[in-house]
Amino acid sequence: MTAALARFPPGVPAIADDIGTLSAAALLAAAAAEARWLATTGATRVALLAANGRAWAISDLALGRDGLVCVPLPHHFGPAQLAHALDSAGVQAVLTDDPSRILELDLGFAPAGASTHTGLALLARRIDLDEHPLPTGTVKITYTSGSTADPKGVCLTARTLEAVADSVAGVATGFRIGRHLALLPLATLLENVAGLYAAWLAGATCALPSAAAGAMAGGTLTPALLLDEVSRHAPHSLILVPELLRILVGGAERGWRPPADGRFFAVGGARVSPDLLERATRSGLPVFEGYGLSECGSVACLNTPQATRRGSVGRSLAHARVTVDGRGEIHVGGTAMAGYVGAPPLAAGATIATGDLGEIDTDGFVHVRGRLKNLFINSFGRNLSPEWIESELGQEPAIGQVVAFGEARANVVALITPAGPGCGPPEIVAAVARANERLPPYARVVRHLLLGERFTVANGLATGNGRPRREEVLRRFADRIEYLYQEHDHVIC
């Protein structure tokens, strides 16, 4: 990124954040100074936990200058997930604007100063890196958004990150993108690479306000906040997840005016309903669906005004090779991770099996049809394993069986059977509340349906070993699950 910033258009700020604007030259100077300071610490693996803004960008650039390993930490991770990421990646130091969150984990970190260039606190510890080997060339480790209590660490090389950013920048340049607004937290690989890096490669200013991204990470985002931030920055480009798009569309339908000069709003991270895309078009939002995964550096496919097909996620970008195997699973090559943390490295030229089902039509447009496994992706683009949520609720004595759902939805809902006749609605409500305390906010069950009948082999709702038959439960209770997604409290049936 330093080369791209060195040739930045004169007079165009590289960053606009809550403090003000920052030129490319000033950004490069700050990153160089930060890199020199970090070198004195001796740390080669540094985690980054901070709000959107210049501090995050400067730190990320500084780590990249000397090939140090950067581990962005999502704000929405709970304590167990943060601890897992820090320990599994062998992190030696953390740069953060919230040091108490790290110190409370009791992982051996201690205050070791603060950056004069970013204001971020430095926490450090001693750790044996030989016990935490990483694939050769790893410069960034992005942790999946929490599909289980122990999210996977995806090891990425500079070549992969640059290839993806170059492809997206090529699209942005064609639209003369001059202002990109980062609504997603920068710890999200999609915003980091396809937003921040691609904007700089395209010679565009990247707006990094902290309010909307912080509220999204904390689960407190309101439509008014999001609409105000978009109106205030009037971006040419945005990266959206379906839930953010739903807010923008709803606002437009109620009289909010989208940016007059909006040019390219990409949406991905989870399935987007065709109806929502059609409403977005009618509302004057220039929305184009895409597809990707962390294991391939984020974006792999993208619709564009020159090549778009509703119902598809677009054609593969220049860096990606997308194929579908005999059973319908999508594979992505061209750029692939170096491997997972704690697992053997991938061979050069490896192709990633995505776990998604789909097809490629005769014109090269990729269509995603569903998931191979039970993993679902909520409308904020976060992966969730229902088994993880169900296991937390199942620990409660009052709860007998539970099946959780939330594909492409803002909230998780669940069907629950009681453990016995003495476990009525008050006991179940209290049990769900206790279980929710053990889950991060985005994985909590917001509404539930208490069923009077258990899932059994006899009624076709359980397997021989007692596990609920998820697809059959979904089919049989589809109307009541849909009811739960609406604005209702817990329901008793």
C-alpha positions as CSV (number, residue, x, y, z in Angstrom):
1,M,0.0,0.0,0.0
2,T,2.9,2.4,0.5
3,A,3.6,2.6,-3.2
4,A,-0.1,3.4,-3.9
5,L,-0.1,6.1,-1.3
6,A,3.2,7.5,-2.6
7,R,1.6,8.2,-6.0
8,F,-1.7,9.5,-4.5
9,P,-3.4,12.4,-6.3
10,P,-2.1,15.7,-5.0
11,G,-4.5,17.5,-2.8
12,V,-6.7,14.4,-2.2
13,P,-6.8,13.3,1.4
14,A,-6.1,9.6,2.0
15,I,-8.3,9.5,5.1
16,A,-11.2,11.4,6.6
17,D,-12.1,10.4,10.1
18,D,-13.5,11.9,13.3
19,I,-10.4,14.0,13.8
20,G,-10.3,15.5,10.3
21,T,-8.4,14.7,7.1
22,L,-5.0,13.2,6.6
23,S,-3.0,13.4,3.4
24,A,-1.2,10.5,1.9
25,A,2.2,12.0,2.7
26,A,1.3,12.5,6.3
27,L,-0.2,9.0,6.6
28,L,3.0,7.5,5.1
29,A,5.2,9.5,7.5
30,A,3.1,8.5,10.5
31,A,3.3,4.8,9.4
32,A,7.0,5.0,8.9
33,A,7.5,6.5,12.4
34,E,5.2,3.9,13.9
35,A,7.1,1.1,12.2
36,R,10.4,2.4,13.7
37,W,8.9,2.5,17.1
38,L,7.4,-1.0,16.8
39,A,10.8,-2.3,15.8
40,T,12.2,-1.3,19.2
41,T,9.6,-3.6,20.9
42,G,11.0,-6.7,19.2
43,A,7.4,-8.0,18.6
44,T,6.8,-9.6,15.2
45,R,3.2,-10.6,15.8
46,V,0.9,-7.8,16.8
47,A,-2.8,-7.7,17.3
48,L,-4.9,-4.6,16.6
49,L,-8.1,-3.9,18.6
50,A,-9.3,-0.3,17.8
51,A,-12.1,1.7,16.4
52,N,-12.3,2.8,12.8
53,G,-10.0,5.8,12.3
54,R,-6.5,6.9,11.4
55,A,-5.0,5.0,14.4
56,W,-6.1,1.7,13.0
57,A,-5.0,2.6,9.5
58,I,-1.5,3.9,10.6
59,S,-0.9,0.8,12.7
60,D,-2.0,-1.6,9.9
61,L,0.3,0.2,7.4
62,A,3.2,0.2,9.9
63,L,3.0,-3.5,10.5
64,G,2.8,-4.2,6.8
65,R,5.9,-2.1,6.0
66,D,8.3,-4.6,7.6
67,G,6.3,-7.7,7.0
68,L,5.2,-8.1,10.6
69,V,2.1,-10.2,11.3
70,C,-1.0,-8.2,11.9
71,V,-3.9,-9.8,13.7
72,P,-7.0,-7.6,13.6
73,L,-9.3,-8.4,16.5
74,P,-13.1,-7.9,15.9
75,H,-14.8,-5.8,18.6
76,H,-17.7,-8.2,18.7
77,F,-15.6,-11.2,19.9
78,G,-16.4,-12.3,23.4
79,P,-13.6,-12.9,26.0
80,A,-13.2,-16.6,25.1
81,Q,-12.8,-15.8,21.4
82,L,-10.4,-13.0,22.0
83,A,-8.3,-15.2,24.2
84,H,-8.3,-18.0,21.6
85,A,-7.2,-15.6,18.8
86,L,-4.4,-14.2,20.9
87,D,-3.1,-17.5,22.1
88,S,-3.5,-19.6,18.9
89,A,-1.7,-16.9,16.8
90,G,1.1,-16.5,19.3
91,V,0.5,-12.8,19.6
92,Q,3.3,-11.0,21.4
93,A,1.9,-7.5,21.5
94,V,-1.5,-5.7,21.2
95,L,-2.1,-2.2,20.0
96,T,-5.5,-1.1,21.4
97,D,-7.7,1.8,22.4
98,D,-9.4,-0.4,25.0
99,P,-6.6,-2.1,27.0
100,S,-8.8,-3.2,29.8
101,R,-10.5,-5.8,27.4
102,I,-7.1,-7.5,26.9
103,L,-5.8,-7.1,30.5
104,E,-9.0,-8.7,31.9
105,L,-8.2,-11.9,29.9
106,D,-5.3,-12.6,32.2
107,L,-3.1,-13.9,29.3
108,G,0.2,-12.4,30.6
109,F,-0.1,-9.0,28.8
110,A,1.1,-5.9,30.6
111,P,1.3,-2.2,29.7
112,A,4.4,-1.5,27.7
113,G,3.9,2.1,26.6
114,A,1.8,4.0,24.1
115,S,2.2,5.1,20.5
116,T,2.9,8.9,20.1
117,H,1.7,8.5,16.5
118,T,-1.7,6.9,17.1
119,G,-2.4,7.2,20.8
120,L,-3.0,3.4,21.0
121,A,-1.8,1.6,24.1
122,L,0.8,-1.1,23.7
123,L,0.5,-4.3,25.7
124,A,3.2,-6.9,25.5
125,R,4.0,-10.4,26.8
126,R,6.7,-13.0,26.4
127,I,5.7,-16.0,24.3
128,D,7.6,-18.9,22.6
129,L,6.9,-18.5,18.9
130,D,8.3,-21.9,18.2
131,E,5.2,-23.3,19.8
132,H,3.0,-21.3,17.4
133,P,4.3,-21.9,13.8
134,L,2.7,-20.0,11.0
135,P,2.8,-20.7,7.2
136,T,5.6,-18.9,5.4
137,G,4.8,-15.5,4.2
138,T,1.9,-14.8,6.6
139,V,1.4,-11.1,7.1
140,K,-2.2,-11.0,8.3
141,I,-4.3,-13.4,10.3
142,T,-8.0,-12.7,10.0
143,Y,-10.2,-14.7,12.4
144,T,-13.6,-15.9,11.2
145,S,-16.5,-14.1,12.7
146,G,-17.2,-16.6,15.3
147,S,-19.0,-19.6,13.8
148,T,-17.9,-21.4,17.0
149,A,-16.4,-20.5,20.3
150,D,-13.0,-21.0,18.7
151,P,-13.0,-19.2,15.4
152,K,-10.4,-20.2,12.8
153,G,-7.4,-18.0,12.0
154,V,-6.9,-17.5,8.3
155,C,-3.3,-16.8,7.4
156,L,-2.9,-14.5,4.4
157,T,0.1,-13.4,2.4
158,A,0.8,-9.9,1.0
159,R,0.5,-11.3,-2.5
160,T,-3.1,-12.5,-1.8
161,L,-4.1,-9.2,-0.2
162,E,-2.6,-7.1,-3.0
163,A,-4.2,-9.3,-5.7
164,V,-7.7,-8.9,-4.3
165,A,-7.3,-5.2,-3.6
166,D,-6.0,-4.6,-7.2
167,S,-9.0,-6.4,-8.7
168,V,-11.5,-4.3,-6.7
169,A,-9.6,-1.1,-7.3
170,G,-9.9,-1.8,-11.0
171,V,-13.7,-1.8,-10.7
172,A,-13.6,1.3,-8.5
173,T,-11.4,3.2,-11.0
174,G,-13.9,2.5,-13.8
175,F,-16.5,4.4,-11.8
176,R,-14.2,7.3,-10.9
177,I,-14.7,6.5,-7.2
178,G,-13.3,9.4,-5.2
179,R,-14.9,8.8,-1.8
180,H,-15.4,5.5,-0.1
181,L,-17.2,5.3,3.3
182,A,-16.1,2.4,5.6
183,L,-19.3,1.4,7.4
184,L,-18.0,-2.0,8.4
185,P,-15.3,-2.3,11.2
186,L,-11.8,-2.3,9.7
187,A,-11.1,-5.6,11.5
188,T,-13.5,-7.1,8.9
189,L,-11.3,-8.4,6.1
190,L,-13.8,-7.3,3.5
191,E,-13.6,-3.6,4.5
192,N,-9.9,-3.8,5.2
193,V,-9.0,-5.1,1.7
194,A,-11.9,-4.3,-0.6
195,G,-12.6,-1.0,1.2
196,L,-9.5,0.7,2.6
197,Y,-6.8,-0.9,0.4
198,A,-8.8,-0.7,-2.8
199,A,-9.8,2.9,-2.2
200,W,-6.2,3.9,-1.8
201,L,-5.2,2.0,-4.9
202,A,-8.0,3.8,-6.8
203,G,-6.7,7.2,-5.5
204,A,-9.8,7.7,-3.4
205,T,-10.3,9.2,0.0
206,C,-11.5,6.6,2.6
207,A,-13.8,8.0,5.2
208,L,-13.3,6.2,8.5
209,P,-15.9,7.5,11.0
210,S,-16.2,5.5,14.1
211,A,-19.9,5.8,15.1
212,A,-21.7,3.4,12.7
213,A,-18.9,0.8,12.6
214,G,-18.6,0.9,16.4
215,A,-22.4,0.6,16.9
216,M,-22.5,-2.3,14.4
217,A,-19.7,-4.1,16.3
218,G,-21.4,-3.5,19.6
219,G,-24.9,-4.5,18.4
220,T,-26.3,-1.0,19.0
221,L,-26.6,0.3,15.4
222,T,-29.8,2.3,14.8
223,P,-31.2,3.2,11.4
224,A,-31.0,6.9,12.2
225,L,-27.2,6.7,13.0
226,L,-26.5,4.7,9.8
227,L,-28.6,7.0,7.5
228,D,-27.0,10.1,9.1
229,E,-23.5,8.8,8.5
230,V,-24.2,8.0,4.9
231,S,-25.8,11.4,4.3
232,R,-23.0,13.3,6.0
233,H,-20.2,11.6,3.9
234,A,-22.1,11.3,0.6
235,P,-19.9,8.4,-0.6
236,H,-19.4,7.2,-4.1
237,S,-18.9,3.7,-2.8
238,L,-19.9,1.6,0.1
239,I,-19.5,-2.1,1.2
240,L,-22.7,-3.4,2.8
241,V,-23.9,-6.5,4.4
242,P,-27.6,-7.4,3.9
243,E,-28.7,-5.9,7.2
244,L,-27.2,-2.5,6.4
245,L,-28.8,-2.6,2.9
246,R,-32.1,-3.3,4.5
247,I,-31.8,-0.2,6.7
248,L,-30.9,2.0,3.7
249,V,-33.7,0.7,1.6
250,G,-36.2,1.1,4.5
251,G,-35.0,4.6,5.0
252,A,-35.3,5.5,1.3
253,E,-38.9,4.1,1.3
254,R,-39.7,6.3,4.2
255,G,-38.4,9.5,2.6
256,W,-34.6,9.4,3.3
257,R,-32.7,10.6,0.2
258,P,-29.7,8.4,-0.9
259,P,-26.5,10.1,-1.9
260,A,-27.1,11.8,-5.2
261,D,-23.6,10.8,-6.5
262,G,-23.6,7.2,-5.2
263,R,-21.9,5.1,-7.8
264,F,-21.1,1.6,-6.5
265,F,-22.6,0.0,-3.4
266,A,-21.4,-3.6,-3.1
267,V,-23.4,-6.0,-0.9
268,G,-22.3,-9.4,0.3
269,G,-21.3,-11.4,3.3
270,A,-24.6,-13.3,3.3
271,R,-27.4,-14.2,1.0
272,V,-29.3,-11.2,-0.3
273,S,-33.0,-11.7,-1.2
274,P,-33.9,-10.7,-4.8
275,D,-36.8,-8.7,-3.4
276,L,-34.4,-6.5,-1.3
277,L,-32.2,-5.9,-4.3
278,E,-35.2,-4.9,-6.4
279,R,-36.4,-2.5,-3.8
280,A,-32.9,-1.0,-3.6
281,T,-32.9,-0.4,-7.3
282,R,-36.3,1.3,-7.1
283,S,-35.0,3.4,-4.2
284,G,-32.1,4.8,-6.3
285,L,-29.4,2.8,-4.5
286,P,-26.7,1.6,-7.0
287,V,-26.4,-1.9,-5.4
288,F,-24.4,-4.8,-6.8
289,E,-24.1,-8.2,-5.2
290,G,-20.8,-10.0,-4.7
291,Y,-19.3,-13.0,-3.1
292,G,-16.2,-14.1,-1.4
293,L,-14.6,-15.7,1.7
294,S,-11.7,-14.9,4.0
295,E,-9.8,-18.0,2.9
296,C,-9.4,-16.4,-0.5
297,G,-8.7,-12.8,0.7
298,S,-12.3,-11.7,0.6
299,V,-14.0,-10.8,-2.7
300,A,-14.0,-13.4,-5.5
301,C,-17.0,-12.5,-7.6
302,L,-18.8,-9.2,-8.2
303,N,-21.6,-7.8,-10.3
304,T,-20.9,-4.5,-12.1
305,P,-23.0,-2.2,-14.2
306,Q,-21.2,-3.5,-17.3
307,A,-21.8,-7.1,-16.3
308,T,-24.7,-7.8,-13.9
309,R,-27.2,-10.5,-13.6
310,R,-29.9,-10.4,-10.9
311,G,-29.9,-13.6,-8.8
312,S,-26.2,-14.1,-9.3
313,V,-23.2,-12.9,-7.3
314,G,-21.5,-11.8,-10.5
315,R,-18.6,-13.0,-12.5
316,S,-15.3,-13.9,-10.9
317,L,-12.8,-11.0,-10.6
318,A,-9.4,-11.0,-12.4
319,H,-7.5,-12.6,-9.5
320,A,-10.0,-15.5,-8.9
321,R,-10.8,-18.8,-10.5
322,V,-14.2,-20.1,-9.6
323,T,-15.4,-23.6,-10.4
324,V,-18.1,-26.0,-9.3
325,D,-17.5,-29.6,-8.6
326,G,-19.7,-32.6,-9.4
327,R,-21.7,-32.4,-6.2
328,G,-22.3,-28.6,-6.8
329,E,-19.8,-27.3,-4.3
330,I,-18.2,-24.0,-5.2
331,H,-14.4,-23.9,-5.3
332,V,-12.2,-20.7,-5.5
333,G,-8.6,-20.6,-6.6
334,G,-6.2,-18.0,-7.9
335,T,-5.7,-16.5,-4.5
336,A,-5.8,-18.7,-1.4
337,M,-4.8,-18.5,2.2
338,A,-1.4,-19.8,3.2
339,G,-3.3,-22.0,5.7
340,Y,-5.2,-22.0,9.0
341,V,-3.5,-21.2,12.3
342,G,-2.4,-24.4,13.9
343,A,-2.9,-26.5,10.7
344,P,-0.4,-27.6,8.0
345,P,0.2,-24.9,5.3
346,L,-1.6,-25.2,2.0
347,A,0.3,-26.1,-1.1
348,A,1.0,-23.4,-3.7
349,G,-1.9,-23.0,-6.1
350,A,-4.4,-24.6,-3.7
351,T,-8.1,-24.3,-4.4
352,I,-10.5,-23.6,-1.5
353,A,-13.6,-25.7,-1.1
354,T,-16.1,-23.1,0.1
355,G,-18.9,-25.3,1.6
356,D,-21.4,-23.4,-0.6
357,L,-23.6,-25.0,-3.2
358,G,-24.0,-23.2,-6.5
359,E,-23.6,-23.2,-10.3
360,I,-22.0,-21.1,-13.0
361,D,-24.2,-20.2,-16.0
362,T,-23.2,-20.1,-19.6
363,D,-22.2,-16.5,-19.4
364,G,-19.9,-17.0,-16.4
365,F,-22.2,-15.6,-13.7
366,V,-21.9,-17.5,-10.4
367,H,-25.1,-18.4,-8.6
368,V,-24.9,-19.4,-4.9
369,R,-27.7,-21.7,-3.8
370,G,-27.1,-22.6,-0.2
371,R,-24.7,-24.1,2.4
372,L,-23.4,-27.7,2.5
373,K,-23.5,-27.8,6.2
374,N,-25.6,-26.4,9.0
375,L,-23.5,-23.2,9.3
376,F,-25.7,-20.2,8.8
377,I,-24.7,-16.6,8.0
378,N,-26.8,-13.8,9.6
379,S,-27.7,-10.6,7.8
380,F,-24.6,-8.8,9.3
381,G,-22.4,-11.3,7.5
382,R,-21.3,-13.2,10.6
383,N,-21.0,-17.0,10.5
384,L,-22.8,-18.9,13.2
385,S,-22.8,-22.5,14.1
386,P,-26.3,-23.5,15.4
387,E,-24.7,-26.3,17.3
388,W,-22.6,-23.8,19.4
389,I,-25.7,-21.8,20.3
390,E,-27.8,-24.9,21.0
391,S,-25.1,-26.4,23.2
392,E,-25.1,-23.3,25.4
393,L,-28.9,-23.4,25.8
394,G,-28.8,-27.1,26.3
395,Q,-26.6,-26.7,29.4
396,E,-29.6,-25.2,31.2
397,P,-31.5,-27.8,33.2
398,A,-34.9,-26.5,32.2
399,I,-34.2,-26.9,28.5
400,G,-34.7,-30.3,26.9
401,Q,-34.1,-29.8,23.2
402,V,-33.3,-26.7,21.1
403,V,-32.9,-25.9,17.4
404,A,-31.6,-22.4,16.4
405,F,-32.1,-20.6,13.2
406,G,-30.9,-17.3,11.7
407,E,-29.9,-17.6,8.1
408,A,-29.8,-14.1,6.5
409,R,-31.6,-12.6,9.5
410,A,-30.6,-10.0,12.0
411,N,-31.5,-12.2,15.0
412,V,-31.2,-15.8,16.1
413,V,-34.4,-17.5,17.0
414,A,-35.0,-21.0,18.5
415,L,-37.5,-23.8,18.9
416,I,-37.3,-25.2,22.4
417,T,-38.8,-28.2,24.2
418,P,-38.8,-28.3,28.0
419,A,-36.8,-30.8,30.0
420,G,-39.8,-31.9,32.0
421,P,-43.3,-31.1,33.2
422,G,-42.0,-28.6,35.9
423,C,-40.2,-26.5,33.3
424,G,-42.8,-23.9,32.2
425,P,-42.5,-20.6,30.4
426,P,-40.9,-18.6,33.3
427,E,-38.2,-21.2,33.8
428,I,-37.4,-21.4,30.0
429,V,-37.3,-17.6,29.7
430,A,-34.8,-17.5,32.7
431,A,-32.8,-20.3,31.2
432,V,-32.5,-18.6,27.8
433,A,-31.4,-15.4,29.5
434,R,-28.6,-17.2,31.4
435,A,-27.4,-19.0,28.3
436,N,-27.4,-15.7,26.4
437,E,-25.0,-14.2,29.0
438,R,-22.5,-16.9,27.9
439,L,-22.8,-16.0,24.3
440,P,-21.6,-12.8,22.5
441,P,-24.4,-10.4,21.6
442,Y,-24.6,-11.4,17.9
443,A,-25.2,-15.1,18.8
444,R,-27.9,-14.6,21.4
445,V,-31.4,-16.0,21.0
446,V,-33.6,-13.0,20.7
447,R,-37.0,-14.9,20.5
448,H,-38.0,-18.5,21.1
449,L,-41.0,-20.8,20.7
450,L,-41.7,-23.2,23.5
451,L,-43.1,-26.4,22.0
452,G,-45.3,-28.9,23.9
453,E,-44.0,-31.9,21.9
454,R,-40.5,-33.2,21.9
455,F,-38.6,-34.0,18.7
456,T,-38.6,-37.9,18.5
457,V,-38.0,-40.6,15.9
458,A,-41.8,-41.4,16.1
459,N,-42.8,-37.9,14.9
460,G,-40.0,-37.8,12.3
461,L,-38.3,-34.8,14.0
462,A,-35.2,-36.7,15.5
463,T,-32.7,-39.2,14.3
464,G,-32.1,-42.5,15.9
465,N,-29.5,-41.1,18.2
466,G,-31.8,-38.3,19.4
467,R,-30.5,-35.4,17.3
468,P,-33.2,-33.1,15.9
469,R,-33.6,-33.4,12.1
470,R,-32.9,-29.8,11.3
471,E,-34.3,-29.6,7.8
472,E,-37.5,-31.4,8.8
473,V,-37.9,-29.2,11.8
474,L,-37.5,-26.1,9.6
475,R,-40.0,-27.4,7.1
476,R,-42.6,-28.4,9.6
477,F,-42.4,-25.2,11.7
478,A,-41.6,-22.7,8.9
479,D,-44.6,-20.5,9.6
480,R,-43.9,-20.3,13.3
481,I,-40.2,-19.7,12.7
482,E,-41.1,-16.8,10.4
483,Y,-43.4,-15.5,13.1
484,L,-40.5,-15.4,15.5
485,Y,-38.5,-13.3,13.2
486,Q,-41.1,-10.6,13.5
487,E,-41.3,-8.2,16.4
488,H,-42.7,-10.6,19.0
489,D,-41.5,-11.7,22.3
490,H,-41.0,-15.3,23.3
491,V,-44.0,-17.4,22.2
492,I,-45.6,-20.4,23.8
493,C,-47.2,-23.1,21.7
